[in-house]
Amino acid sequence: MGILPFLLASASCIASTFCQNNSVTTTFTNPILDAVGADPWVIRHDGYYYMTYTTNDDITLLRSRLLTNWNDAERRVIFKPPPGLNYSTDIWAPELHHLSGNWYVIFTADPRYDNPPPEVDMLCVFNCPAVHHRMFVLEGTGTDPWAAEYEYKAQLDTYDQFAIDGTYFQHDGNLYHTYSCWSEAYDAWPANLCITKMSNPWTVSSPLSERQIISVPTNPWEKTPYGRRVNHRLSTNEGPQQLTNPETGQIFLIFSAGRSDNRNYCLGQLSLVGDDPMDPHSWKKHNDGCVFYQNAEEGVYGVGHASFVQSPDGTEDWIVYHGMQDPANGWAARTIRAQRFSWNEDGTPNFPRPGYGPYHVPSGQVGDKSC
């Protein structure tokens, strides 16, 4: 290399370094993680955001000070089960929760990629490759979720029936398990939303007779294929998430509806209108359509399985979700995105149309520097 090319290359390098270190990014575009990913869960604790999402083979915890850029986030595999167990394969939708002074990860898994033999499959109303999916819990002791050592704690009691996408629901000092369920062991769809009471983060205290179904996919937008009234196969309510209005205290259960590998996947909404979450009459469904749904004009499809978190300064509410740009590729097309949302005058969430941006970064977020 001659002296002039060398000097030009050096100047370019210096300028690039200066730009990266001194130009703070004020906008971002979706997705917020370049890799394929689905079922994102984000929580903020002591200045960091923590994310888990479906990786299938393990549970990976990500840590970042930035909500809107996870490509350079720290990563740590906190759980990789050995083969041959009931929770060795198809590890889905892990969530990290701080409960009773410790950290708990609730997740879906199954044995042997849940490939049931004909003797089991024939019992199902439809083909049922998900018949062995169940819910499990890890425990991590201590105040720091990044430093905690996570160990297998227990399988949650779902009465030896199909269960996916479980989460913790808290109300009035009580803890509940909400998850996607079948009405009977071999129904094989539709998938409903169930709730049971818990005595601690790893123990369900409700017997089967007290388990309650609080939502059934009865609307056309909850069915698969979309609008086919006579076929309930893969018609689904799943991915429930608690959302509380910070100003009014109103409580919602935001869930995913439809089938997760196609363009019509969307978010539905239940409102807690009574005092007892175990009473189905305490819940009111928004039946007028999805509250968050595809935006074909911007090429955003299959949006769902969301979690909710606030900006670093606590002044804004954000939804983190997965979506697709090419729905023809199904599950493999999903990536993780984030957008700010607001609240309607009646206290219900007002979700935006999903898109790619650019959007302004969360209020109080600093440290993302690039040209």
DRENDO-1510 file (C-alpha; in Angstrom, 1 decimal, always signed):
<recs>
REC; n; res; u; v; w
REC; 1; MET; +0.0; +0.0; +0.0 .
REC; 2; GLY; +1.3; +3.5; -0.9 .
REC; 3; ILE; +1.5; +6.4; +1.5 .
REC; 4; LEU; -1.6; +8.1; +0.1 .
REC; 5; PRO; -3.9; +5.1; +0.3 .
REC; 6; PHE; -2.6; +4.4; +3.7 .
REC; 7; LEU; -3.3; +7.9; +4.9 .
REC; 8; LEU; -6.8; +7.8; +3.3 .
REC; 9; ALA; -7.6; +4.5; +5.0 .
REC; 10; SER; -6.3; +5.8; +8.3 .
REC; 11; ALA; -8.4; +9.0; +8.1 .
REC; 12; SER; -11.5; +6.9; +7.2 .
REC; 13; CYS; -10.9; +4.7; +10.2 .
REC; 14; ILE; -10.4; +7.6; +12.5 .
REC; 15; ALA; -13.5; +9.4; +11.2 .
REC; 16; SER; -15.5; +6.2; +11.5 .
REC; 17; THR; -14.4; +5.7; +15.1 .
REC; 18; PHE; -15.2; +9.3; +16.0 .
REC; 19; CYS; -18.6; +9.0; +14.4 .
REC; 20; GLN; -19.4; +5.8; +16.3 .
REC; 21; ASN; -18.3; +7.3; +19.6 .
REC; 22; ASN; -19.9; +10.7; +19.3 .
REC; 23; SER; -23.1; +10.4; +17.3 .
REC; 24; VAL; -25.9; +9.2; +19.5 .
REC; 25; THR; -28.6; +7.4; +17.6 .
REC; 26; THR; -32.1; +9.0; +18.3 .
REC; 27; THR; -34.1; +6.6; +16.0 .
REC; 28; PHE; -34.3; +2.9; +15.4 .
REC; 29; THR; -35.8; +0.5; +12.9 .
REC; 30; ASN; -37.4; -2.9; +13.3 .
REC; 31; PRO; -36.5; -5.6; +13.8 .
REC; 32; ILE; -34.5; -4.9; +17.0 .
REC; 33; LEU; -32.7; -8.2; +16.7 .
REC; 34; ASP; -31.4; -9.3; +13.3 .
REC; 35; ALA; -31.6; -13.0; +14.0 .
REC; 36; VAL; -34.8; -15.0; +13.6 .
REC; 37; GLY; -36.7; -15.0; +16.9 .
REC; 38; ALA; -40.2; -15.3; +18.3 .
REC; 39; ASP; -42.1; -15.1; +21.6 .
REC; 40; PRO; -40.1; -12.3; +23.1 .
REC; 41; TRP; -40.2; -11.5; +26.8 .
REC; 42; VAL; -38.5; -8.3; +28.1 .
REC; 43; ILE; -38.2; -7.1; +31.6 .
REC; 44; ARG; -36.3; -4.1; +33.0 .
REC; 45; HIS; -34.3; -4.4; +36.2 .
REC; 46; ASP; -31.6; -2.1; +37.7 .
REC; 47; GLY; -30.7; -0.2; +34.6 .
REC; 48; TYR; -30.8; -3.2; +32.2 .
REC; 49; TYR; -33.3; -4.8; +29.9 .
REC; 50; TYR; -33.4; -8.6; +30.0 .
REC; 51; MET; -34.8; -10.6; +27.1 .
REC; 52; THR; -35.7; -14.2; +26.6 .
REC; 53; TYR; -37.2; -15.7; +23.4 .
REC; 54; THR; -37.8; -19.1; +21.8 .
REC; 55; THR; -34.5; -20.7; +20.8 .
REC; 56; ASN; -36.0; -24.3; +20.9 .
REC; 57; ASP; -32.9; -26.0; +22.3 .
REC; 58; ASP; -32.1; -24.0; +25.4 .
REC; 59; ILE; -33.0; -20.9; +27.4 .
REC; 60; THR; -30.8; -18.0; +26.6 .
REC; 61; LEU; -30.8; -14.8; +28.6 .
REC; 62; LEU; -29.9; -11.5; +26.9 .
REC; 63; ARG; -28.9; -8.3; +28.7 .
REC; 64; SER; -28.8; -4.8; +27.2 .
REC; 65; ARG; -29.1; -1.2; +28.3 .
REC; 66; LEU; -30.9; -0.6; +25.0 .
REC; 67; LEU; -34.4; -1.7; +24.4 .
REC; 68; THR; -34.2; -1.1; +20.7 .
REC; 69; ASN; -30.9; -2.8; +19.7 .
REC; 70; TRP; -30.1; -6.4; +20.8 .
REC; 71; ASN; -27.6; -7.3; +18.2 .
REC; 72; ASP; -24.6; -6.6; +20.5 .
REC; 73; ALA; -26.3; -7.6; +23.7 .
REC; 74; GLU; -24.6; -9.8; +26.2 .
REC; 75; ARG; -25.8; -13.4; +26.0 .
REC; 76; ARG; -25.8; -16.2; +28.5 .
REC; 77; VAL; -27.3; -19.7; +28.2 .
REC; 78; ILE; -28.9; -20.3; +31.6 .
REC; 79; PHE; -30.5; -23.7; +30.9 .
REC; 80; LYS; -29.8; -26.5; +28.5 .
REC; 81; PRO; -31.6; -29.8; +29.5 .
REC; 82; PRO; -30.0; -33.2; +29.0 .
REC; 83; PRO; -31.8; -35.5; +26.5 .
REC; 84; GLY; -34.5; -37.9; +27.5 .
REC; 85; LEU; -36.5; -35.8; +29.9 .
REC; 86; ASN; -40.0; -34.5; +29.6 .
REC; 87; TYR; -38.6; -31.0; +29.1 .
REC; 88; SER; -35.7; -31.8; +26.7 .
REC; 89; THR; -37.1; -30.5; +23.4 .
REC; 90; ASP; -39.2; -27.8; +21.9 .
REC; 91; ILE; -38.4; -25.2; +24.5 .
REC; 92; TRP; -40.7; -22.3; +23.8 .
REC; 93; ALA; -41.6; -18.9; +25.1 .
REC; 94; PRO; -39.5; -18.6; +28.3 .
REC; 95; GLU; -40.3; -15.7; +30.6 .
REC; 96; LEU; -38.2; -14.3; +33.4 .
REC; 97; HIS; -40.1; -13.1; +36.5 .
REC; 98; HIS; -39.0; -11.7; +39.9 .
REC; 99; LEU; -41.2; -13.3; +42.5 .
REC; 100; SER; -40.9; -13.8; +46.3 .
REC; 101; GLY; -37.3; -12.5; +46.2 .
REC; 102; ASN; -36.0; -14.9; +43.6 .
REC; 103; TRP; -36.0; -15.2; +39.8 .
REC; 104; TYR; -38.2; -17.7; +38.1 .
REC; 105; VAL; -38.3; -18.8; +34.4 .
REC; 106; ILE; -41.5; -20.3; +33.2 .
REC; 107; PHE; -41.4; -22.1; +29.9 .
REC; 108; THR; -43.0; -24.7; +27.6 .
REC; 109; ALA; -41.3; -27.9; +26.6 .
REC; 110; ASP; -41.9; -31.5; +25.6 .
REC; 111; PRO; -40.2; -34.9; +25.3 .
REC; 112; ARG; -38.8; -36.2; +21.9 .
REC; 113; TYR; -40.1; -33.2; +19.9 .
REC; 114; ASP; -43.6; -34.4; +20.9 .
REC; 115; ASN; -44.0; -36.9; +18.1 .
REC; 116; PRO; -46.9; -39.1; +19.6 .
REC; 117; PRO; -47.2; -42.7; +18.5 .
REC; 118; PRO; -50.4; -43.7; +16.6 .
REC; 119; GLU; -51.9; -45.1; +19.8 .
REC; 120; VAL; -51.9; -41.6; +21.3 .
REC; 121; ASP; -52.6; -39.7; +18.1 .
REC; 122; MET; -55.7; -41.7; +17.4 .
REC; 123; LEU; -57.3; -40.5; +20.7 .
REC; 124; CYS; -57.3; -36.9; +19.4 .
REC; 125; VAL; -60.2; -35.3; +17.6 .
REC; 126; PHE; -57.6; -33.9; +15.1 .
REC; 127; ASN; -54.0; -34.8; +14.6 .
REC; 128; CYS; -52.3; -33.7; +17.8 .
REC; 129; PRO; -48.5; -33.4; +17.6 .
REC; 130; ALA; -48.6; -31.0; +20.6 .
REC; 131; VAL; -50.3; -33.4; +22.9 .
REC; 132; HIS; -47.3; -33.7; +25.3 .
REC; 133; HIS; -46.5; -30.0; +25.6 .
REC; 134; ARG; -46.3; -29.0; +29.3 .
REC; 135; MET; -45.2; -26.1; +31.5 .
REC; 136; PHE; -42.0; -26.0; +33.6 .
REC; 137; VAL; -40.2; -23.7; +36.0 .
REC; 138; LEU; -36.5; -22.8; +36.7 .
REC; 139; GLU; -35.4; -21.0; +39.9 .
REC; 140; GLY; -32.5; -18.5; +40.2 .
REC; 141; THR; -31.7; -17.3; +43.7 .
REC; 142; GLY; -30.5; -13.8; +44.5 .
REC; 143; THR; -31.3; -10.3; +43.5 .
REC; 144; ASP; -29.2; -10.2; +40.3 .
REC; 145; PRO; -30.8; -12.1; +37.4 .
REC; 146; TRP; -27.6; -12.0; +35.4 .
REC; 147; ALA; -25.5; -13.5; +38.2 .
REC; 148; ALA; -28.1; -16.0; +39.4 .
REC; 149; GLU; -27.5; -19.8; +38.8 .
REC; 150; TYR; -30.7; -21.2; +37.4 .
REC; 151; GLU; -31.8; -24.8; +38.2 .
REC; 152; TYR; -34.8; -26.9; +37.3 .
REC; 153; LYS; -37.5; -26.4; +39.9 .
REC; 154; ALA; -40.7; -28.2; +38.9 .
REC; 155; GLN; -43.3; -29.1; +36.3 .
REC; 156; LEU; -46.4; -27.0; +36.8 .
REC; 157; ASP; -49.6; -29.1; +37.2 .
REC; 158; THR; -51.7; -28.8; +34.1 .
REC; 159; TYR; -53.5; -32.1; +34.9 .
REC; 160; ASP; -51.4; -34.0; +32.4 .
REC; 161; GLN; -53.0; -32.0; +29.5 .
REC; 162; PHE; -51.7; -29.9; +26.7 .
REC; 163; ALA; -50.3; -26.6; +28.0 .
REC; 164; ILE; -48.2; -23.9; +26.3 .
REC; 165; ASP; -47.3; -20.2; +26.6 .
REC; 166; GLY; -47.8; -20.0; +30.4 .
REC; 167; THR; -47.3; -16.9; +32.3 .
REC; 168; TYR; -47.7; -15.6; +35.9 .
REC; 169; PHE; -50.7; -13.3; +36.6 .
REC; 170; GLN; -50.8; -11.3; +39.8 .
REC; 171; HIS; -53.8; -9.7; +41.4 .
REC; 172; ASP; -54.7; -8.6; +44.9 .
REC; 173; GLY; -51.7; -10.4; +46.5 .
REC; 174; ASN; -52.5; -13.7; +44.8 .
REC; 175; LEU; -50.5; -15.5; +42.1 .
REC; 176; TYR; -52.1; -17.3; +39.2 .
REC; 177; HIS; -51.0; -19.4; +36.2 .
REC; 178; THR; -52.6; -18.4; +32.8 .
REC; 179; TYR; -51.8; -20.5; +29.8 .
REC; 180; SER; -53.1; -21.9; +26.5 .
REC; 181; CYS; -55.1; -25.2; +27.1 .
REC; 182; TRP; -57.4; -27.7; +25.6 .
REC; 183; SER; -60.8; -28.3; +27.2 .
REC; 184; GLU; -60.0; -32.0; +27.4 .
REC; 185; ALA; -56.8; -34.1; +27.2 .
REC; 186; TYR; -57.3; -35.2; +23.6 .
REC; 187; ASP; -59.4; -32.3; +22.2 .
REC; 188; ALA; -56.6; -31.3; +19.9 .
REC; 189; TRP; -57.9; -27.8; +19.4 .
REC; 190; PRO; -59.3; -25.3; +19.7 .
REC; 191; ALA; -56.7; -23.9; +22.2 .
REC; 192; ASN; -58.3; -21.7; +24.9 .
REC; 193; LEU; -57.0; -19.6; +27.8 .
REC; 194; CYS; -57.0; -21.3; +31.2 .
REC; 195; ILE; -56.3; -19.9; +34.7 .
REC; 196; THR; -55.4; -21.7; +37.9 .
REC; 197; LYS; -54.4; -20.5; +41.3 .
REC; 198; MET; -50.8; -20.9; +42.7 .
REC; 199; SER; -49.5; -21.3; +46.2 .
REC; 200; ASN; -45.9; -20.3; +45.0 .
REC; 201; PRO; -44.2; -19.8; +41.7 .
REC; 202; TRP; -43.7; -23.5; +41.1 .
REC; 203; THR; -46.9; -25.0; +42.6 .
REC; 204; VAL; -50.5; -24.9; +41.2 .
REC; 205; SER; -53.0; -25.2; +44.1 .
REC; 206; SER; -56.2; -25.5; +42.0 .
REC; 207; PRO; -57.5; -29.0; +41.3 .
REC; 208; LEU; -58.8; -29.8; +37.8 .
REC; 209; SER; -62.3; -29.2; +39.0 .
REC; 210; GLU; -61.4; -25.5; +39.8 .
REC; 211; ARG; -59.4; -24.8; +36.6 .
REC; 212; GLN; -61.2; -22.1; +34.6 .
REC; 213; ILE; -61.4; -21.5; +30.9 .
REC; 214; ILE; -61.6; -17.7; +30.5 .
REC; 215; SER; -61.5; -17.4; +26.7 .
REC; 216; VAL; -62.4; -19.6; +23.8 .
REC; 217; PRO; -61.6; -18.6; +20.1 .
REC; 218; THR; -65.2; -18.0; +19.0 .
REC; 219; ASN; -64.6; -15.0; +16.8 .
REC; 220; PRO; -63.7; -15.3; +13.1 .
REC; 221; TRP; -60.4; -13.6; +13.6 .
REC; 222; GLU; -59.5; -16.1; +16.3 .
REC; 223; LYS; -60.1; -19.1; +14.0 .
REC; 224; THR; -57.8; -20.9; +11.5 .
REC; 225; PRO; -58.2; -20.8; +8.6 .
REC; 226; TYR; -59.4; -17.2; +9.1 .
REC; 227; GLY; -63.2; -17.0; +9.1 .
REC; 228; ARG; -63.9; -20.7; +8.5 .
REC; 229; ARG; -66.7; -21.2; +10.9 .
REC; 230; VAL; -66.9; -25.0; +10.7 .
REC; 231; ASN; -63.2; -25.9; +11.3 .
REC; 232; HIS; -61.7; -25.3; +14.8 .
REC; 233; ARG; -58.4; -27.1; +14.1 .
REC; 234; LEU; -55.6; -24.8; +15.2 .
REC; 235; SER; -58.0; -22.0; +16.2 .
REC; 236; THR; -56.1; -20.6; +19.1 .
REC; 237; ASN; -55.9; -18.3; +22.1 .
REC; 238; GLU; -52.4; -18.3; +23.4 .
REC; 239; GLY; -49.5; -16.2; +24.6 .
REC; 240; PRO; -51.4; -14.4; +27.4 .
REC; 241; GLN; -49.7; -11.4; +29.0 .
REC; 242; GLN; -50.8; -9.3; +31.9 .
REC; 243; LEU; -50.9; -5.5; +31.2 .
REC; 244; THR; -51.8; -2.9; +33.8 .
REC; 245; ASN; -52.7; +0.7; +33.0 .
REC; 246; PRO; -50.2; +2.6; +35.2 .
REC; 247; GLU; -52.5; +5.5; +35.6 .
REC; 248; THR; -55.9; +3.9; +36.2 .
REC; 249; GLY; -54.9; +0.5; +37.5 .
REC; 250; GLN; -57.1; -1.3; +34.9 .
REC; 251; ILE; -55.9; -4.8; +34.3 .
REC; 252; PHE; -55.9; -6.6; +30.9 .
REC; 253; LEU; -54.8; -9.9; +29.5 .
REC; 254; ILE; -53.5; -9.4; +26.0 .
REC; 255; PHE; -53.3; -12.7; +24.1 .
REC; 256; SER; -52.4; -14.0; +20.6 .
REC; 257; ALA; -55.1; -15.3; +18.3 .
REC; 258; GLY; -55.2; -17.4; +15.2 .
REC; 259; ARG; -52.3; -19.5; +14.0 .
REC; 260; SER; -48.8; -18.3; +14.7 .
REC; 261; ASP; -47.2; -19.3; +11.4 .
REC; 262; ASN; -49.5; -17.2; +9.1 .
REC; 263; ARG; -50.2; -13.6; +8.3 .
REC; 264; ASN; -53.5; -13.4; +10.3 .
REC; 265; TYR; -51.9; -14.0; +13.7 .
REC; 266; CYS; -52.8; -11.0; +15.9 .
REC; 267; LEU; -53.5; -9.8; +19.5 .
REC; 268; GLY; -56.8; -10.0; +21.3 .
REC; 269; GLN; -57.8; -8.4; +24.6 .
REC; 270; LEU; -59.5; -9.5; +27.8 .
REC; 271; SER; -60.4; -6.9; +30.5 .
REC; 272; LEU; -60.7; -7.8; +34.2 .
REC; 273; VAL; -64.0; -6.4; +35.1 .
REC; 274; GLY; -64.7; -8.4; +38.3 .
REC; 275; ASP; -62.8; -9.0; +41.5 .
REC; 276; ASP; -62.0; -12.7; +41.0 .
REC; 277; PRO; -59.8; -13.7; +38.1 .
REC; 278; MET; -60.9; -17.3; +38.7 .
REC; 279; ASP; -64.5; -16.4; +37.8 .
REC; 280; PRO; -65.0; -16.4; +34.0 .
REC; 281; HIS; -67.6; -13.7; +34.4 .
REC; 282; SER; -64.9; -11.4; +35.7 .
REC; 283; TRP; -63.4; -11.2; +32.2 .
REC; 284; LYS; -64.7; -9.3; +29.2 .
REC; 285; LYS; -63.4; -10.0; +25.8 .
REC; 286; HIS; -63.0; -7.3; +23.1 .
REC; 287; ASN; -65.0; -9.1; +20.4 .
REC; 288; ASP; -64.8; -6.3; +17.8 .
REC; 289; GLY; -61.5; -7.6; +16.3 .
REC; 290; CYS; -57.8; -7.8; +16.9 .
REC; 291; VAL; -56.3; -4.9; +18.9 .
REC; 292; PHE; -52.9; -5.3; +17.1 .
REC; 293; TYR; -52.8; -6.8; +13.7 .
REC; 294; GLN; -51.0; -7.0; +10.3 .
REC; 295; ASN; -50.1; -3.9; +8.3 .
REC; 296; ALA; -50.0; -5.1; +4.7 .
REC; 297; GLU; -49.1; -1.6; +3.4 .
REC; 298; GLU; -45.8; -1.8; +5.2 .
REC; 299; GLY; -45.3; -5.5; +4.7 .
REC; 300; VAL; -45.8; -6.5; +8.4 .
REC; 301; TYR; -47.7; -9.8; +9.0 .
REC; 302; GLY; -48.3; -12.3; +11.7 .
REC; 303; VAL; -47.8; -9.9; +14.7 .
REC; 304; GLY; -48.3; -11.4; +18.1 .
REC; 305; HIS; -46.9; -13.0; +21.3 .
REC; 306; ALA; -46.1; -9.7; +22.9 .
REC; 307; SER; -44.6; -8.5; +26.2 .
REC; 308; PHE; -44.8; -5.0; +27.7 .
REC; 309; VAL; -42.1; -2.8; +29.3 .
REC; 310; GLN; -41.5; +0.8; +30.0 .
REC; 311; SER; -38.9; +3.2; +28.7 .
REC; 312; PRO; -35.8; +3.8; +30.9 .
REC; 313; ASP; -37.2; +6.9; +32.5 .
REC; 314; GLY; -40.6; +5.2; +33.1 .
REC; 315; THR; -42.6; +7.7; +31.1 .
REC; 316; GLU; -43.5; +5.6; +28.0 .
REC; 317; ASP; -45.1; +2.2; +27.5 .
REC; 318; TRP; -43.6; -0.2; +24.9 .
REC; 319; ILE; -44.8; -3.4; +23.2 .
REC; 320; VAL; -42.2; -6.0; +22.2 .
REC; 321; TYR; -43.6; -8.6; +19.7 .
REC; 322; HIS; -42.7; -10.8; +16.8 .
REC; 323; GLY; -43.8; -10.4; +13.2 .
REC; 324; MET; -43.1; -11.5; +9.7 .
REC; 325; GLN; -42.1; -9.7; +6.5 .
REC; 326; ASP; -42.7; -12.8; +4.3 .
REC; 327; PRO; -45.5; -14.9; +5.7 .
REC; 328; ALA; -44.9; -17.6; +3.1 .
REC; 329; ASN; -42.0; -18.8; +5.2 .
REC; 330; GLY; -44.1; -19.3; +8.3 .
REC; 331; TRP; -42.4; -19.7; +11.7 .
REC; 332; ALA; -39.0; -19.3; +10.2 .
REC; 333; ALA; -39.9; -15.7; +9.1 .
REC; 334; ARG; -40.5; -14.3; +12.6 .
REC; 335; THR; -38.3; -11.5; +14.0 .
REC; 336; ILE; -38.6; -9.4; +17.1 .
REC; 337; ARG; -39.8; -5.8; +17.0 .
REC; 338; ALA; -40.7; -3.0; +19.4 .
REC; 339; GLN; -42.9; +0.1; +19.3 .
REC; 340; ARG; -44.3; +2.6; +21.7 .
REC; 341; PHE; -48.0; +2.4; +22.6 .
REC; 342; SER; -50.4; +4.7; +24.4 .
REC; 343; TRP; -53.8; +4.6; +26.2 .
REC; 344; ASN; -57.3; +5.4; +25.2 .
REC; 345; GLU; -59.6; +7.7; +27.2 .
REC; 346; ASP; -61.4; +4.7; +28.6 .
REC; 347; GLY; -58.1; +3.3; +29.9 .
REC; 348; THR; -57.7; +0.5; +27.4 .
REC; 349; PRO; -54.4; +0.2; +25.5 .
REC; 350; ASN; -54.1; +2.0; +22.2 .
REC; 351; PHE; -51.6; -0.1; +20.1 .
REC; 352; PRO; -50.0; +1.4; +17.0 .
REC; 353; ARG; -50.0; -0.1; +13.5 .
REC; 354; PRO; -47.0; -2.4; +13.3 .
REC; 355; GLY; -44.2; -1.1; +11.0 .
REC; 356; TYR; -40.5; -0.8; +10.5 .
REC; 357; GLY; -39.9; +2.8; +11.3 .
REC; 358; PRO; -37.8; +4.8; +11.8 .
REC; 359; TYR; -39.1; +5.4; +15.3 .
REC; 360; HIS; -37.8; +7.6; +18.1 .
REC; 361; VAL; -35.9; +5.6; +20.7 .
REC; 362; PRO; -37.5; +5.2; +24.1 .
REC; 363; SER; -37.4; +8.2; +26.4 .
REC; 364; GLY; -34.3; +8.2; +28.6 .
REC; 365; GLN; -32.4; +5.7; +26.4 .
REC; 366; VAL; -28.8; +6.6; +25.9 .
REC; 367; GLY; -25.6; +4.9; +24.7 .
REC; 368; ASP; -26.6; +3.7; +21.2 .
REC; 369; LYS; -23.9; +5.3; +19.1 .
REC; 370; SER; -23.4; +4.9; +15.3 .
REC; 371; CYS; -23.0; +7.0; +12.1 .
</recs>
